[in-house]
Amino acid sequence: MLRKLAVLGSVLMHPLLMPTYLFALLFYYAPIVVERGVSNPDYLLLAIFLTTFLIPLVYVTVSRFLVIRKNYLAVISMPTRQERVLPFFFISLFYIIVTFLFVYKFNDSSVLSILLAAFTVIIIVASVATLFIKVSAYSASSSGLIGFIIGLGSEYPQAFLVTPLVIVLIISGLVMSSRLYIGSHEPKDILVGSIIGLAISLVSVWWFV
């Protein structure tokens, strides 16, 4: 039962979903953070979901399945560090392209552009770290989400982001614990990922927003 809950938490808190969650939080809970507003948040959120989650996930899953031809869970779990290198770098490249197009298309909303660019930097740094250690993408992305909320909350106190922060802290803690429970990572993998995500997100918000 606990293992099934751990797997469910890993699915719901997939690293590639973090940009979608953050943008949804800003659009529907704290729109004041978006400097000039977004004329069609539903459309933009769908675009973020497709380009930062669904398309890269499908590509990596299909390409890995064609290579290793195992079941779906074996394909997406990438149990060894070596298996993560190429998918991580592909996702980094994809995020760079998406960020460039996003900034070009929506350059009137600097906050959103900075946040997406910062997510891209988190992925790139985690990908480089994967060359040396099996860094946890879950801890990097969820800690990044925590850092963004903390940073934006300090910059925009009127947004009242304390409640979302508490919720994300609890869920992230459970997910990181679950990654340890199911044996996907060691404590050092979680720690390195957390440092990467938290440091980059806070610096990005406090320096550029």
N, C-alpha and C positions, 0 to 999 in steps of 0.2 A: 504493500500500500504506500509506504513512504517513498519507495523508488518510483512508483507511478506518479506521485505528486511532484517529485523532483524533476522528472522528465517533463511533466506538464508545465512546471514553472520555467524550465529551460526553453520550452517552445514559446510561451507567452512573453518571455523577456529575451527573445532572440536579439543578439547584438545589432542586427540590421534594422530592427524595429524601433530603436531608440530615437532616430530622427523623426519618425512619424509620431511617436508619443510626445516628444518635445514640441513639435509644431502644433499638434492638436491641443496641447495644454495652453500654448500662447494664443491660438486662434479663438478658442471657446471659453477659456477660463481667465486668461490675462491678456486680452487684446490690447491693453494700454502699452504693452511692451513693444508691439509692432508700431514703429514710429509713425508711418503714414497710412497704416491700415492696409488691408488686403481686400480687394473688391470682391473676390470670389474664393473664400477660404476652403470651401468644399472641393473645388476643382484643384486648387494648389495642394491641398493635403493628399488628394488622390494621386497627383503627379509625384509627390514626395514618396508615397507608399510604393508606387510602381517602380520608380527609378532607384530608390535607395534600399528597397527590400525585395520585392517580388522578382524583378528582372535579374539582378545579380544572383539571388538565391537559386532561381530556376536554372540559370546558366551553369553555375558551379555544380549543382546537383546532377544535371544531365551530363555534363562533361566528365564528372567523376564516375558516374554510373557506366558510361561507355568505356571507361578505362578499367575499373576494378570489377564491375558487374556483380555487385553484392546487393543486399537488401537496402531499403531506403535509409534506415537508421545507421547502418554501417557507412553509408555514403556521406551523410551529413555530419556525423559525429567527429570524423577525422581524428581518431584516437592518438595518433603519433604526431610529434612535432614536424617531422619531415612531410607528412601528408598535408599540413596546413600552409606550407610556404607558398606554393603556386596559387591556391585559391585566395589566400590573403592578399597577395600582390595583384591578382586580377581585380579583386574587389577594390583595392586602393586605386588602381588605374581607372576603374569605372566611376568611383566617387570623385576623382579629380575632374573627369569629363563632365559629370553631372553638376559639380560645383561651378565649373566655368560657365556652363550653359545657364545655370540658375542665376549667377551674378550678372550675366549679360542680359537675361530676360527680366529679372526683377531687381535691377540695381537701385530702385527707389526705396527698397527696404533693407537698409544696411545691417540691421540686427539679424534678420533671417539669413542674409548672406554670410555674416560672420559666424553664426552658429553652424551652418552647414559646412563652411570651410574648416571650422574647428573639429567637427566630427571627422572630416576627411583626414586631418592631421593626426587625430587619434588612431585612425585605422592604419595610416602609413607607419607611424611609430610602432604600433603593435606588430605590424607585419615585419618590420626590421628586427624587432626584439625576438620574433619567432625564429629567426636564424640562429638564435643562441639559447632560447628557453621556450618552453611550451606555455607562453603567456596566455592568460585567460581573456578571451575576447569579451566574455560576459562581464567580467569585473571591470575591464577597460571601458566598455560602453555604458554600463549602468553607473559606474563612478563618474563618467563624463556627464551623464544626465543629472546626477546629483550636483556636480560642480556647476553646471549651467543654471540650475534652479537656485543654488546658493548665490551665485554671482548676479543673476538677474534680480533676485529678491533684494539684494543689497543696493543695486542700482535703481530699482523701481519698487520701493517699499509699499507704494500704493497698490501694487498688484496682489498683495496678500498671498505669497507663495509658500507660507509656512505649512499649511495643510498638505499641499502636494508634495512638499519636501519630506514630511514625516512618512507619508504613504510610500514614496519611492525608496526611502531609507530602509523601511521594514521589508518591502518586497525584494530589494536588492540584497539585503542581508540574507534573506531566506534562499535566494537563488544562488548566491555565492556558497552558502553552506551546502546546498544541494549538489553543487558541482564537486565539492569535496566528498560528500556522502556517496555519490555514485562512482567515485574514483576517477573522474575526468581530469582532475588537476591536483597538484600539491599546494600547500599553503603559499609557497614562494611564487607560484604562478598567479595566484589570486592577488597577492601583495603587489607584484610588479604591474599587473593590469590596472589595479586600483590607483596606483601612483600615476601611471600614464594618463588615465582618463581624468582624474581629479585635477592634476597639475595643468594639463592643456586646457581644459574647460574653464577653470578659474582665471588663468592668465589671459585667455582669449576674451572673456567678458570684461575683466577689470582693465585691460589695456586698450581694447578696441571698441567696446560698446559705449 
